[in-house]
Amino acid sequence: MQPTPPESAPTPAFTVLIPARLASTRLPDKPLADLGGAPMVVRVAQRARLSRAARCVVAADNEAIVKACSTHGVEAVLTRGDHPSGSDRLAEACTRIGLADDAIVVNVQGDEPLIEPALIDAVARLLVARPDAAMGTAAHPIDNVDDFTNPNVVKVVLDARQMALYFSRAPIPWWRDGFAQGITALPQPAPLRHIGIYAYRAGFLRRFPALEPAPIETGEALEQLRALWHGHRIAVHVTPDVPGPGVDTPDDLARVRRLYGG
């Protein structure tokens, strides 16, 4: 029996969790940065609310974030401040808000104020269409060599069922003959850039932080490789649309502020 195509699967009831950490090396107090009169984390939650999510919750590491969310009518939960990763923070949040093990959670990063609500829905649908997958995520085609060779642009390769085979900062797949004289053109079909949005079942998300870190995860500095290393499958939604810019640096913040009219 063929699996249901992701685009044909029903949109399940799901919860959006948004991890928000006040400390940031490149952009201090990033979640509270003003975007058109509201903190960035609030803007992310407002975008997420335009999806079909039944609930949208910010998982914060600081009371100042919780207070800012409350002021703008956004649900937030205070989590421990010493979590080593966003996944650990979300695992605690799942327990704090009482999600059942089979509940679907979509992790929307707290620095993505331009996230497309339709993309959130599409990633949530993956776990209905691919019940053998432990996680879902997204990717889009790369259209230029600079992105393909940039180690800050994470690439993903897929199998025939659009399950992830590997994620890497390296240019993959490698075009043996075409790259013999250097990378001057893209392989075809177009390589895929990973988009950092994830769907999980809450039970798996609670177990994930306890899994042994993988050597490939440590080397690439890509936490999702831990799931693959332990034999879990990650379904991938491929969208033709390039996502809006996230906010990692002061220049990113200035660019997004202009889009918000600031």
C-alpha positions in Angstrom: 0.0 0.0 0.0 1.4 3.4 -1.0 1.7 6.0 1.7 -0.5 9.1 1.5 1.2 11.9 -0.3 2.0 14.7 2.2 0.0 17.3 0.3 -3.1 15.1 0.4 -2.9 14.1 4.1 -5.3 15.8 6.4 -4.0 18.6 8.7 -3.9 17.1 12.2 -4.5 18.9 15.4 -1.1 20.2 16.4 0.7 22.5 18.8 3.3 25.0 17.8 6.1 25.4 20.3 8.5 28.4 19.9 11.8 28.1 21.9 13.0 31.5 23.0 16.4 32.1 24.7 17.3 35.5 26.0 21.0 35.1 25.8 22.5 35.4 22.2 26.1 35.8 21.3 25.5 37.8 18.1 22.3 39.6 19.1 21.7 40.0 22.9 18.0 39.9 24.0 17.0 38.8 20.5 13.5 37.5 21.4 12.6 41.0 22.8 13.9 43.0 19.8 11.2 45.4 18.6 9.6 44.7 15.3 7.0 47.3 14.5 5.9 47.8 18.1 6.0 44.2 19.3 8.8 41.8 20.4 10.2 39.5 17.8 9.0 36.4 19.6 5.5 37.8 19.7 5.7 38.4 15.9 6.7 34.8 15.4 3.8 33.6 17.5 1.4 35.8 15.6 2.6 34.3 12.3 2.2 30.8 13.8 -1.3 31.6 14.8 -2.2 32.1 11.2 -1.5 28.4 10.6 -4.0 25.7 11.6 -2.4 25.0 14.9 -4.8 24.4 17.8 -2.4 26.0 20.2 0.8 28.2 20.1 3.1 28.3 23.1 6.4 30.1 23.6 8.9 28.0 25.6 11.0 30.7 27.3 14.1 30.6 29.4 13.5 34.0 31.1 10.6 35.6 32.9 11.1 38.8 30.8 10.1 36.8 27.7 7.0 35.3 29.5 6.0 38.8 30.6 6.4 40.3 27.1 4.3 37.4 25.6 1.6 37.9 28.3 1.4 41.6 27.5 0.6 40.8 23.9 -1.8 37.9 24.6 0.6 35.1 23.7 0.8 31.9 25.8 4.2 31.2 27.2 5.7 28.8 29.7 8.9 29.3 31.7 11.5 26.5 31.3 14.8 26.0 32.9 17.6 28.3 31.9 20.4 25.7 31.6 19.1 23.6 28.7 21.9 22.9 26.2 19.6 23.0 23.1 16.2 24.0 21.9 15.1 20.4 21.8 15.7 20.0 25.5 13.7 23.2 26.1 10.8 21.9 24.0 10.9 18.5 25.7 10.4 20.2 29.0 7.6 22.4 27.6 5.8 19.4 26.3 5.6 18.0 29.8 4.7 21.4 31.4 1.7 21.9 29.1 0.6 18.3 29.4 0.9 17.1 25.8 0.1 13.4 25.3 2.8 11.2 23.7 1.0 11.0 20.3 0.4 14.8 20.1 2.0 16.5 17.2 4.3 19.4 17.9 5.8 21.8 15.3 8.9 23.6 16.4 9.0 27.1 14.9 12.2 28.9 15.7 11.9 32.1 17.7 13.9 34.2 15.2 11.7 33.5 12.2 9.2 36.4 12.2 8.4 35.9 8.5 7.6 32.2 8.7 4.9 31.1 6.3 1.8 29.6 8.1 1.2 27.3 5.2 4.7 25.8 5.7 3.9 25.1 9.3 0.8 23.2 8.2 2.7 21.2 5.6 5.3 20.1 8.1 2.6 19.0 10.5 0.9 16.9 7.8 4.1 15.0 7.2 3.6 12.9 10.4 0.1 11.9 9.2 1.4 11.0 5.7 4.5 9.2 7.0 3.6 7.4 10.2 6.9 5.6 10.1 8.8 8.9 10.4 9.8 10.2 13.9 10.2 13.8 12.6 9.2 16.0 9.8 11.0 19.1 8.3 11.3 21.1 5.1 13.6 22.1 2.3 13.6 24.1 -0.9 15.7 24.0 -4.1 18.9 25.9 -4.2 19.3 28.1 -7.2 22.8 29.5 -6.9 26.3 28.2 -6.5 27.2 30.5 -3.6 24.5 29.0 -1.4 25.4 25.5 -2.4 29.1 26.0 -1.3 28.3 28.0 1.8 28.8 25.9 4.9 26.2 28.0 6.8 23.6 26.8 4.3 22.6 23.3 5.4 21.9 20.8 2.6 19.8 17.7 2.6 19.5 14.7 0.3 16.4 12.5 0.1 15.4 9.0 -0.8 12.5 8.1 -3.2 9.9 8.6 -0.5 11.2 12.1 0.5 12.8 10.8 3.6 16.1 12.4 4.6 19.3 10.4 3.8 21.7 13.0 5.2 22.1 16.6 6.2 25.4 18.4 5.7 27.1 21.7 5.5 29.1 20.3 2.6 27.9 20.7 -1.0 25.8 17.5 -1.5 25.1 15.6 -3.6 28.5 15.7 -5.1 28.6 15.9 -8.9 31.6 13.8 -9.7 32.2 14.7 -13.3 30.7 18.2 -13.2 32.8 19.3 -10.3 36.1 17.9 -11.6 37.3 21.4 -12.4 35.6 23.1 -9.4 32.0 24.0 -8.5 30.9 26.4 -11.2 27.3 25.1 -11.8 24.7 23.2 -9.8 23.9 19.5 -10.2 20.5 18.6 -11.5 18.0 18.0 -10.1 18.6 21.1 -8.0 20.2 20.4 -4.6 18.0 21.1 -1.5 18.5 23.6 1.3 17.2 22.5 4.6 14.7 24.8 6.4 14.9 24.8 10.2 11.4 23.9 11.1 10.5 20.5 12.7 7.5 18.4 13.5 7.6 15.7 16.2 5.3 13.5 18.2 5.6 14.7 21.8 6.7 11.3 23.1 9.7 11.2 20.7 10.6 14.8 21.5 10.7 14.0 25.2 13.0 11.0 24.5 15.2 12.8 22.0 17.5 14.7 24.4 18.4 11.4 26.2 19.7 9.8 23.0 23.5 9.6 22.8 24.9 12.5 20.7 26.2 11.2 17.3 29.7 11.7 16.0 28.3 13.0 12.7 26.1 15.4 14.7 29.1 16.7 16.6 31.2 17.1 13.5 28.6 18.9 11.4 27.1 20.7 14.4 23.6 19.6 13.2 21.4 18.1 15.9 19.0 16.4 13.5 21.7 14.0 12.5 21.3 12.4 16.0 17.9 11.1 14.9 19.3 9.6 11.7 22.3 8.1 13.5 20.0 6.2 15.9 17.9 4.9 13.0 14.9 7.3 13.1 13.4 8.6 9.9 12.9 12.2 9.0 10.2 13.1 6.4 10.9 16.2 4.3 8.4 18.6 2.7 9.9 20.2 -0.4 8.5 23.6 -1.1 9.3 25.7 -4.2 9.2 28.9 -2.0 12.3 30.4 -0.5 11.5 31.2 3.2 11.7 34.8 4.5 14.9 35.8 6.2 15.5 34.8 9.8 17.3 37.0 12.4 20.8 36.0 13.5 22.7 39.3 13.3 22.1 43.0 13.7 22.0 43.4 9.9 19.3 40.7 9.7 17.3 42.6 12.4 17.6 45.8 10.4 16.4 44.2 7.2 13.4 42.6 8.9 12.6 45.8 10.7 12.3 47.5 7.4 9.8 44.9 6.3 7.8 45.7 9.4 7.9 49.4 8.6 10.4 50.2 11.3 
